[in-house]
Structure formats: structure tokens, C-alpha cells
């Protein structure tokens, strides 16, 4: 089961404007892909007037490359607030 963890920085002053846009983007993705779960997190501390945000995406069937591309395309709505690039990390469960 492949999960995505995407992190980026937002100016603290922009957080109130960017948050509903990020949530709406995630809600729209979940509506188009039944079973997709999305979360929006941030680090509790701020540094130099910036917040680090993380989007988390998971699905019982995994988040494949096609859906990953759709998530990246949908995230363009956040471009005005990004302070640098979005970093995408992919994780899978450990084999026991």
C-alpha cells in the first residue's frame, strides 16, 4: 500500500487564506477517487515566519503514479502561496 507524504512551506501570514483552498483541493480529489483519504497537517512551530505543511494521501489499493500525477496537478491551486517546491515522499509498509 503506497502512501504519499508531500511537504512544503507557506508563509504564516498566508496560512488562513491557503488552508481552505488546500482542503477544498483534497476534498475534490477524494470525491473523484472513492476510497482516497487525505489529511492536511503542519508542524507546530514556525520558523522565520514560515509554516511547514504536509499533505498525506492514502488508499486501500495504494496511491499509484497516475493518481500521484493528478494530485500534483490539482495542487497548482496552491502555487501563489508556496515558498519553494513541494517535496513528495513515497512510503510503503515494512514487510514483517
C-alpha positions as a Markdown table, in Angstrom:
| # | Residue | x | y | z |
|---|---|---|---|---|
| 1 | Unk | 0.0 | 0.0 | 0.0 |
| 2 | Unk | 1.8 | 3.1 | -1.3 |
| 3 | Unk | 1.2 | 6.4 | 0.6 |
| 4 | Unk | 2.2 | 9.9 | -0.3 |
| 5 | Unk | 3.6 | 12.5 | 2.1 |
| 6 | Unk | 4.0 | 15.9 | 0.4 |
| 7 | Unk | 5.5 | 18.7 | 2.4 |
| 8 | Unk | 6.1 | 22.4 | 1.6 |
| 9 | Unk | 6.4 | 25.8 | 3.2 |
| 10 | Unk | 3.7 | 28.5 | 3.4 |
| 11 | Unk | 4.2 | 32.0 | 4.9 |
| 12 | Unk | 2.4 | 32.2 | 8.3 |
| 13 | Unk | 0.7 | 35.3 | 7.1 |
| 14 | Unk | -0.8 | 33.3 | 4.2 |
| 15 | Unk | -2.0 | 30.3 | 6.2 |
| 16 | Unk | -5.6 | 31.5 | 6.8 |
| 17 | Unk | -6.1 | 32.1 | 3.0 |
| 18 | Unk | -4.3 | 28.9 | 1.8 |
| 19 | Unk | -5.8 | 26.4 | 4.2 |
| 20 | Unk | -9.4 | 26.4 | 2.8 |
| 21 | Unk | -8.0 | 26.1 | -0.7 |
| 22 | Unk | -5.8 | 23.2 | 0.3 |
| 23 | Unk | -8.8 | 21.4 | 2.0 |
| 24 | Unk | -11.1 | 22.1 | -1.0 |
| 25 | Unk | -8.5 | 20.6 | -3.3 |
| 26 | Unk | -8.2 | 17.5 | -1.2 |
| 27 | Unk | -12.0 | 17.1 | -0.8 |
| 28 | Unk | -12.3 | 17.3 | -4.6 |
| 29 | Unk | -9.7 | 14.7 | -5.1 |
| 30 | Unk | -11.4 | 12.4 | -2.6 |
| 31 | Unk | -14.7 | 12.9 | -4.3 |
| 32 | Unk | -13.2 | 11.9 | -7.7 |
| 33 | Unk | -11.4 | 8.8 | -6.2 |
| 34 | Unk | -13.7 | 6.8 | -3.9 |
| 35 | Unk | -11.7 | 5.4 | -1.0 |
| 36 | Unk | -8.9 | 8.1 | -1.2 |
| 37 | Unk | -8.2 | 9.6 | 2.2 |
| 38 | Unk | -6.4 | 12.9 | 2.5 |
| 39 | Unk | -5.1 | 14.8 | 5.5 |
| 40 | Unk | -3.5 | 18.2 | 5.9 |
| 41 | Unk | -1.0 | 18.6 | 8.8 |
| 42 | Unk | 1.5 | 21.3 | 9.8 |
| 43 | Unk | 4.5 | 21.5 | 12.1 |
| 44 | Unk | 3.5 | 23.0 | 15.4 |
| 45 | Unk | 6.4 | 25.5 | 15.3 |
| 46 | Unk | 7.0 | 28.3 | 12.9 |
| 47 | Unk | 10.4 | 29.3 | 11.7 |
| 48 | Unk | 11.3 | 32.6 | 10.1 |
| 49 | Unk | 7.6 | 33.5 | 9.5 |
| 50 | Unk | 7.0 | 30.2 | 7.7 |
| 51 | Unk | 5.0 | 27.1 | 8.4 |
| 52 | Unk | 5.7 | 23.6 | 7.1 |
| 53 | Unk | 2.6 | 21.8 | 5.8 |
| 54 | Unk | 2.2 | 18.2 | 4.9 |
| 55 | Unk | -0.5 | 16.6 | 2.7 |
| 56 | Unk | -0.9 | 12.9 | 3.3 |
| 57 | Unk | -2.7 | 10.6 | 0.8 |
| 58 | Unk | -3.7 | 7.0 | 1.3 |
| 59 | Unk | -5.9 | 4.5 | -0.4 |
| 60 | Unk | -6.6 | 0.8 | 0.4 |
| 61 | Unk | -5.2 | 0.0 | -3.1 |
| 62 | Unk | -2.3 | 2.4 | -2.7 |
| 63 | Unk | -1.6 | 5.7 | -4.4 |
| 64 | Unk | -0.2 | 4.9 | -7.8 |
| 65 | Unk | 1.8 | 7.1 | -10.2 |
| 66 | Unk | -1.3 | 8.2 | -12.1 |
| 67 | Unk | -3.1 | 9.4 | -9.0 |
| 68 | Unk | 0.1 | 11.0 | -7.8 |
| 69 | Unk | 0.3 | 13.0 | -11.0 |
| 70 | Unk | -3.3 | 14.1 | -10.6 |
| 71 | Unk | -2.6 | 15.2 | -7.0 |
| 72 | Unk | 0.4 | 17.3 | -8.3 |
| 73 | Unk | -1.7 | 18.9 | -11.0 |
| 74 | Unk | -4.5 | 19.7 | -8.5 |
| 75 | Unk | -2.0 | 21.3 | -6.2 |
| 76 | Unk | -1.4 | 24.1 | -8.7 |
| 77 | Unk | -4.1 | 26.0 | -6.9 |
| 78 | Unk | -1.6 | 26.5 | -4.1 |
| 79 | Unk | 1.2 | 27.9 | -6.2 |
| 80 | Unk | 0.6 | 31.5 | -5.2 |
| 81 | Unk | 1.3 | 30.6 | -1.5 |
| 82 | Unk | 4.2 | 28.2 | -1.9 |
| 83 | Unk | 7.6 | 29.3 | -0.5 |
| 84 | Unk | 9.6 | 26.9 | -2.5 |
| 85 | Unk | 8.9 | 23.5 | -4.1 |
| 86 | Unk | 6.5 | 20.7 | -2.9 |
| 87 | Unk | 8.5 | 17.7 | -1.9 |
| 88 | Unk | 6.8 | 14.3 | -2.4 |
| 89 | Unk | 7.9 | 11.3 | -0.4 |
| 90 | Unk | 6.5 | 7.8 | -1.0 |
| 91 | Unk | 6.3 | 5.2 | 1.7 |
| 92 | Unk | 5.2 | 1.6 | 1.8 |
| 93 | Unk | 4.6 | -0.8 | 4.8 |
| 94 | Unk | 7.5 | -2.7 | 6.1 |
| 95 | Unk | 7.5 | -6.4 | 5.3 |
| 96 | Unk | 7.2 | -8.5 | 8.5 |
